Amino acid sequence: MEVIDLSDGFGRSFALVVVLFVVLIIIIIGCSSMGIGSY
């Protein structure tokens, strides 16, 4: 049971990181397309 719970917790954490990373990329692309985040 402990191993399954640990795996589930890792999976949820990894999924959260992936979601945040994707959102960050979308924000960067959106700002770049609007000329706000272009350097």
PQR file of N, CA, C, O and H, with PARSE charges and radii, in Angstrom:
ATOM      1  N   MET A   1       0.830  -1.195   0.000 -0.4000 1.5000
ATOM      2  CA  MET A   1       0.000   0.000   0.000 -0.0000 2.0000
ATOM      3  C   MET A   1       0.879   1.265   0.000  0.5500 1.7000
ATOM      4  O   MET A   1       0.599   2.224  -0.720 -0.5500 1.4000
ATOM      5  N   GLU A   2       1.927   1.250   0.805 -0.4000 1.5000
ATOM      6  CA  GLU A   2       2.777   2.439   0.904 -0.0000 2.0000
ATOM      7  C   GLU A   2       3.434   2.764  -0.442  0.5500 1.7000
ATOM      8  O   GLU A   2       3.539   3.928  -0.829 -0.5500 1.4000
ATOM      9  H   GLU A   2       2.154   0.471   1.390  0.4000 1.0000
ATOM     10  N   VAL A   3       3.876   1.715  -1.149 -0.4000 1.5000
ATOM     11  CA  VAL A   3       4.532   1.940  -2.440 -0.0000 2.0000
ATOM     12  C   VAL A   3       3.538   2.532  -3.435  0.5500 1.7000
ATOM     13  O   VAL A   3       3.883   3.428  -4.205 -0.5500 1.4000
ATOM     14  H   VAL A   3       3.791   0.770  -0.834  0.4000 1.0000
ATOM     15  N   ILE A   4       2.298   2.029  -3.418 -0.4000 1.5000
ATOM     16  CA  ILE A   4       1.273   2.533  -4.333 -0.0000 2.0000
ATOM     17  C   ILE A   4       0.973   4.001  -4.014  0.5500 1.7000
ATOM     18  O   ILE A   4       0.847   4.826  -4.918 -0.5500 1.4000
ATOM     19  H   ILE A   4       2.017   1.300  -2.793  0.4000 1.0000
ATOM     20  N   ASP A   5       0.859   4.317  -2.719 -0.4000 1.5000
ATOM     21  CA  ASP A   5       0.571   5.696  -2.323 -0.0000 2.0000
ATOM     22  C   ASP A   5       1.724   6.608  -2.741  0.5500 1.7000
ATOM     23  O   ASP A   5       1.497   7.721  -3.216 -0.5500 1.4000
ATOM     24  H   ASP A   5       0.961   3.646  -1.984  0.4000 1.0000
ATOM     25  N   LEU A   6       2.960   6.139  -2.566 -0.4000 1.5000
ATOM     26  CA  LEU A   6       4.121   6.944  -2.922 -0.0000 2.0000
ATOM     27  C   LEU A   6       4.137   7.180  -4.427  0.5500 1.7000
ATOM     28  O   LEU A   6       4.431   8.285  -4.884 -0.5500 1.4000
ATOM     29  H   LEU A   6       3.145   5.235  -2.181  0.4000 1.0000
ATOM     30  N   SER A   7       3.819   6.139  -5.195 -0.4000 1.5000
ATOM     31  CA  SER A   7       3.806   6.264  -6.648 -0.0000 2.0000
ATOM     32  C   SER A   7       2.716   7.243  -7.076  0.5500 1.7000
ATOM     33  O   SER A   7       2.925   8.068  -7.965 -0.5500 1.4000
ATOM     34  H   SER A   7       3.580   5.242  -4.823  0.4000 1.0000
ATOM     35  N   ASP A   8       1.550   7.144  -6.435 -0.4000 1.5000
ATOM     36  CA  ASP A   8       0.441   8.039  -6.775 -0.0000 2.0000
ATOM     37  C   ASP A   8       0.820   9.486  -6.444  0.5500 1.7000
ATOM     38  O   ASP A   8       0.535  10.397  -7.221 -0.5500 1.4000
ATOM     39  H   ASP A   8       1.380   6.474  -5.712  0.4000 1.0000
ATOM     40  N   GLY A   9       1.453   9.689  -5.307 -0.4000 1.5000
ATOM     41  CA  GLY A   9       1.856  11.034  -4.918 -0.0000 2.0000
ATOM     42  C   GLY A   9       2.875  11.595  -5.901  0.5500 1.7000
ATOM     43  O   GLY A   9       2.801  12.766  -6.271 -0.5500 1.4000
ATOM     44  H   GLY A   9       1.684   8.948  -4.676  0.4000 1.0000
ATOM     45  N   PHE A  10       3.825  10.766  -6.327 -0.4000 1.5000
ATOM     46  CA  PHE A  10       4.827  11.209  -7.301 -0.0000 2.0000
ATOM     47  C   PHE A  10       4.159  11.533  -8.631  0.5500 1.7000
ATOM     48  O   PHE A  10       4.514  12.508  -9.294 -0.5500 1.4000
ATOM     49  H   PHE A  10       3.884   9.814  -6.027  0.4000 1.0000
ATOM     50  N   GLY A  11       3.196  10.715  -9.010 -0.4000 1.5000
ATOM     51  CA  GLY A  11       2.492  10.937 -10.273 -0.0000 2.0000
ATOM     52  C   GLY A  11       1.742  12.253 -10.249  0.5500 1.7000
ATOM     53  O   GLY A  11       1.756  13.003 -11.226 -0.5500 1.4000
ATOM     54  H   GLY A  11       2.907   9.923  -8.471  0.4000 1.0000
ATOM     55  N   ARG A  12       1.082  12.536  -9.125 -0.4000 1.5000
ATOM     56  CA  ARG A  12       0.332  13.789  -9.012 -0.0000 2.0000
ATOM     57  C   ARG A  12       1.282  14.978  -9.027  0.5500 1.7000
ATOM     58  O   ARG A  12       0.988  15.994  -9.657 -0.5500 1.4000
ATOM     59  H   ARG A  12       1.070  11.927  -8.331  0.4000 1.0000
ATOM     60  N   SER A  13       2.414  14.866  -8.344 -0.4000 1.5000
ATOM     61  CA  SER A  13       3.378  15.965  -8.306 -0.0000 2.0000
ATOM     62  C   SER A  13       3.943  16.211  -9.700  0.5500 1.7000
ATOM     63  O   SER A  13       4.077  17.356 -10.133 -0.5500 1.4000
ATOM     64  H   SER A  13       2.653  14.041  -7.833  0.4000 1.0000
ATOM     65  N   PHE A  14       4.277  15.115 -10.404 -0.4000 1.5000
ATOM     66  CA  PHE A  14       4.832  15.235 -11.755 -0.0000 2.0000
ATOM     67  C   PHE A  14       3.809  15.867 -12.691  0.5500 1.7000
ATOM     68  O   PHE A  14       4.154  16.715 -13.514 -0.5500 1.4000
ATOM     69  H   PHE A  14       4.168  14.186 -10.052  0.4000 1.0000
ATOM     70  N   ALA A  15       2.545  15.451 -12.563 -0.4000 1.5000
ATOM     71  CA  ALA A  15       1.482  16.006 -13.407 -0.0000 2.0000
ATOM     72  C   ALA A  15       1.330  17.501 -13.129  0.5500 1.7000
ATOM     73  O   ALA A  15       1.133  18.288 -14.055 -0.5500 1.4000
ATOM     74  H   ALA A  15       2.265  14.762 -11.894  0.4000 1.0000
ATOM     75  N   LEU A  16       1.420  17.893 -11.861 -0.4000 1.5000
ATOM     76  CA  LEU A  16       1.290  19.307 -11.498 -0.0000 2.0000
ATOM     77  C   LEU A  16       2.420  20.122 -12.114  0.5500 1.7000
ATOM     78  O   LEU A  16       2.193  21.214 -12.634 -0.5500 1.4000
ATOM     79  H   LEU A  16       1.579  17.254 -11.108  0.4000 1.0000
ATOM     80  N   VAL A  17       3.643  19.586 -12.054 -0.4000 1.5000
ATOM     81  CA  VAL A  17       4.793  20.282 -12.633 -0.0000 2.0000
ATOM     82  C   VAL A  17       4.617  20.437 -14.140  0.5500 1.7000
ATOM     83  O   VAL A  17       4.904  21.494 -14.701 -0.5500 1.4000
ATOM     84  H   VAL A  17       3.827  18.698 -11.632  0.4000 1.0000
ATOM     85  N   VAL A  18       4.140  19.369 -14.795 -0.4000 1.5000
ATOM     86  CA  VAL A  18       3.937  19.417 -16.250 -0.0000 2.0000
ATOM     87  C   VAL A  18       2.894  20.470 -16.601  0.5500 1.7000
ATOM     88  O   VAL A  18       3.074  21.237 -17.547 -0.5500 1.4000
ATOM     89  H   VAL A  18       3.907  18.510 -14.340  0.4000 1.0000
ATOM     90  N   VAL A  19       1.800  20.507 -15.834 -0.4000 1.5000
ATOM     91  CA  VAL A  19       0.735  21.483 -16.100 -0.0000 2.0000
ATOM     92  C   VAL A  19       1.272  22.909 -15.935  0.5500 1.7000
ATOM     93  O   VAL A  19       1.013  23.771 -16.774 -0.5500 1.4000
ATOM     94  H   VAL A  19       1.655  19.884 -15.066  0.4000 1.0000
ATOM     95  N   LEU A  20       2.007  23.152 -14.869 -0.4000 1.5000
ATOM     96  CA  LEU A  20       2.554  24.492 -14.634 -0.0000 2.0000
ATOM     97  C   LEU A  20       3.534  24.872 -15.742  0.5500 1.7000
ATOM     98  O   LEU A  20       3.566  26.021 -16.183 -0.5500 1.4000
ATOM     99  H   LEU A  20       2.217  22.451 -14.187  0.4000 1.0000
ATOM    100  N   PHE A  21       4.338  23.893 -16.193 -0.4000 1.5000
ATOM    101  CA  PHE A  21       5.315  24.142 -17.254 -0.0000 2.0000
ATOM    102  C   PHE A  21       4.613  24.508 -18.557  0.5500 1.7000
ATOM    103  O   PHE A  21       5.025  25.431 -19.260 -0.5500 1.4000
ATOM    104  H   PHE A  21       4.312  22.960 -15.835  0.4000 1.0000
ATOM    105  N   VAL A  22       3.543  23.771 -18.871 -0.4000 1.5000
ATOM    106  CA  VAL A  22       2.782  24.041 -20.101 -0.0000 2.0000
ATOM    107  C   VAL A  22       2.137  25.424 -20.027  0.5500 1.7000
ATOM    108  O   VAL A  22       2.150  26.175 -21.003 -0.5500 1.4000
ATOM    109  H   VAL A  22       3.209  23.021 -18.300  0.4000 1.0000
ATOM    110  N   VAL A  23       1.570  25.757 -18.860 -0.4000 1.5000
ATOM    111  CA  VAL A  23       0.941  27.073 -18.693 -0.0000 2.0000
ATOM    112  C   VAL A  23       1.987  28.172 -18.863  0.5500 1.7000
ATOM    113  O   VAL A  23       1.715  29.199 -19.484 -0.5500 1.4000
ATOM    114  H   VAL A  23       1.559  25.147 -18.067  0.4000 1.0000
ATOM    115  N   LEU A  24       3.181  27.957 -18.312 -0.4000 1.5000
ATOM    116  CA  LEU A  24       4.245  28.950 -18.426 -0.0000 2.0000
ATOM    117  C   LEU A  24       4.618  29.161 -19.888  0.5500 1.7000
ATOM    118  O   LEU A  24       4.792  30.298 -20.325 -0.5500 1.4000
ATOM    119  H   LEU A  24       3.401  27.123 -17.807  0.4000 1.0000
ATOM    120  N   ILE A  25       4.743  28.067 -20.652 -0.4000 1.5000
ATOM    121  CA  ILE A  25       5.080  28.161 -22.077 -0.0000 2.0000
ATOM    122  C   ILE A  25       3.990  28.926 -22.827  0.5500 1.7000
ATOM    123  O   ILE A  25       4.287  29.773 -23.669 -0.5500 1.4000
ATOM    124  H   ILE A  25       4.602  27.143 -20.297  0.4000 1.0000
ATOM    125  N   ILE A  26       2.730  28.625 -22.519 -0.4000 1.5000
ATOM    126  CA  ILE A  26       1.613  29.302 -23.190 -0.0000 2.0000
ATOM    127  C   ILE A  26       1.655  30.800 -22.905  0.5500 1.7000
ATOM    128  O   ILE A  26       1.423  31.613 -23.799 -0.5500 1.4000
ATOM    129  H   ILE A  26       2.488  27.936 -21.835  0.4000 1.0000
ATOM    130  N   ILE A  27       1.953  31.164 -21.658 -0.4000 1.5000
ATOM    131  CA  ILE A  27       2.023  32.584 -21.296 -0.0000 2.0000
ATOM    132  C   ILE A  27       3.173  33.262 -22.040  0.5500 1.7000
ATOM    133  O   ILE A  27       3.014  34.373 -22.547 -0.5500 1.4000
ATOM    134  H   ILE A  27       2.141  30.503 -20.931  0.4000 1.0000
ATOM    135  N   ILE A  28       4.333  32.597 -22.109 -0.4000 1.5000
ATOM    136  CA  ILE A  28       5.491  33.175 -22.800 -0.0000 2.0000
ATOM    137  C   ILE A  28       5.181  33.359 -24.280  0.5500 1.7000
ATOM    138  O   ILE A  28       5.468  34.413 -24.846 -0.5500 1.4000
ATOM    139  H   ILE A  28       4.462  31.695 -21.698  0.4000 1.0000
ATOM    140  N   ILE A  29       4.599  32.345 -24.910 -0.4000 1.5000
ATOM    141  CA  ILE A  29       4.262  32.434 -26.335 -0.0000 2.0000
ATOM    142  C   ILE A  29       3.226  33.532 -26.556  0.5500 1.7000
ATOM    143  O   ILE A  29       3.316  34.293 -27.519 -0.5500 1.4000
ATOM    144  H   ILE A  29       4.366  31.489 -24.450  0.4000 1.0000
ATOM    145  N   GLY A  30       2.247  33.611 -25.665 -0.4000 1.5000
ATOM    146  CA  GLY A  30       1.208  34.630 -25.797 -0.0000 2.0000
ATOM    147  C   GLY A  30       1.795  36.027 -25.672  0.5500 1.7000
ATOM    148  O   GLY A  30       1.443  36.914 -26.450 -0.5500 1.4000
ATOM    149  H   GLY A  30       2.174  32.993 -24.883  0.4000 1.0000
ATOM    150  N   CYS A  31       2.672  36.235 -24.720 -0.4000 1.5000
ATOM    151  CA  CYS A  31       3.286  37.551 -24.531 -0.0000 2.0000
ATOM    152  C   CYS A  31       4.179  37.885 -25.719  0.5500 1.7000
ATOM    153  O   CYS A  31       4.218  39.034 -26.159 -0.5500 1.4000
ATOM    154  H   CYS A  31       2.958  35.515 -24.088  0.4000 1.0000
ATOM    155  N   SER A  32       4.893  36.900 -26.240 -0.4000 1.5000
ATOM    156  CA  SER A  32       5.777  37.128 -27.377 -0.0000 2.0000
ATOM    157  C   SER A  32       4.961  37.491 -28.612  0.5500 1.7000
ATOM    158  O   SER A  32       5.349  38.374 -29.377 -0.5500 1.4000
ATOM    159  H   SER A  32       4.862  35.966 -25.883  0.4000 1.0000
ATOM    160  N   SER A  33       3.833  36.815 -28.808 -0.4000 1.5000
ATOM    161  CA  SER A  33       3.000  37.086 -29.983 -0.0000 2.0000
ATOM    162  C   SER A  33       2.377  38.473 -29.890  0.5500 1.7000
ATOM    163  O   SER A  33       2.111  39.103 -30.914 -0.5500 1.4000
ATOM    164  H   SER A  33       3.517  36.098 -28.187  0.4000 1.0000
ATOM    165  N   MET A  34       2.144  38.951 -28.677 -0.4000 1.5000
ATOM    166  CA  MET A  34       1.559  40.284 -28.506 -0.0000 2.0000
ATOM    167  C   MET A  34       2.642  41.359 -28.402  0.5500 1.7000
ATOM    168  O   MET A  34       2.338  42.552 -28.378 -0.5500 1.4000
ATOM    169  H   MET A  34       2.360  38.440 -27.846  0.4000 1.0000
ATOM    170  N   GLY A  35       3.903  40.931 -28.339 -0.4000 1.5000
ATOM    171  CA  GLY A  35       5.009  41.881 -28.296 -0.0000 2.0000
ATOM    172  C   GLY A  35       5.302  42.374 -26.892  0.5500 1.7000
ATOM    173  O   GLY A  35       6.103  43.292 -26.719 -0.5500 1.4000
ATOM    174  H   GLY A  35       4.149  39.962 -28.358  0.4000 1.0000
ATOM    175  N   ILE A  36       4.665  41.778 -25.875 -0.4000 1.5000
ATOM    176  CA  ILE A  36       4.881  42.241 -24.503 -0.0000 2.0000
ATOM    177  C   ILE A  36       6.171  41.636 -23.934  0.5500 1.7000
ATOM    178  O   ILE A  36       6.958  42.327 -23.287 -0.5500 1.4000
ATOM    179  H   ILE A  36       4.014  41.032 -26.016  0.4000 1.0000
ATOM    180  N   GLY A  37       6.378  40.326 -24.186 -0.4000 1.5000
ATOM    181  CA  GLY A  37       7.524  39.649 -23.593 -0.0000 2.0000
ATOM    182  C   GLY A  37       8.683  39.501 -24.556  0.5500 1.7000
ATOM    183  O   GLY A  37       9.595  38.715 -24.297 -0.5500 1.4000
ATOM    184  H   GLY A  37       5.739  39.764 -24.712  0.4000 1.0000
ATOM    185  N   SER A  38       8.677  40.238 -25.668 -0.4000 1.5000
ATOM    186  CA  SER A  38       9.773  40.121 -26.626 -0.0000 2.0000
ATOM    187  C   SER A  38      10.968  40.929 -26.128  0.5500 1.7000
ATOM    188  O   SER A  38      10.818  42.056 -25.656 -0.5500 1.4000
ATOM    189  H   SER A  38       7.937  40.877 -25.879  0.4000 1.0000
ATOM    190  N   TYR A  39      12.147  40.339 -26.239 -0.4000 1.5000
ATOM    191  CA  TYR A  39      13.340  41.030 -25.769 -0.0000 2.0000
ATOM    192  C   TYR A  39      14.157  41.529 -26.963  0.5500 1.7000
ATOM    193  O   TYR A  39      15.208  42.142 -26.779 -0.5500 1.4000
ATOM    194  H   TYR A  39      12.269  39.424 -26.623  0.4000 1.0000
TER
END
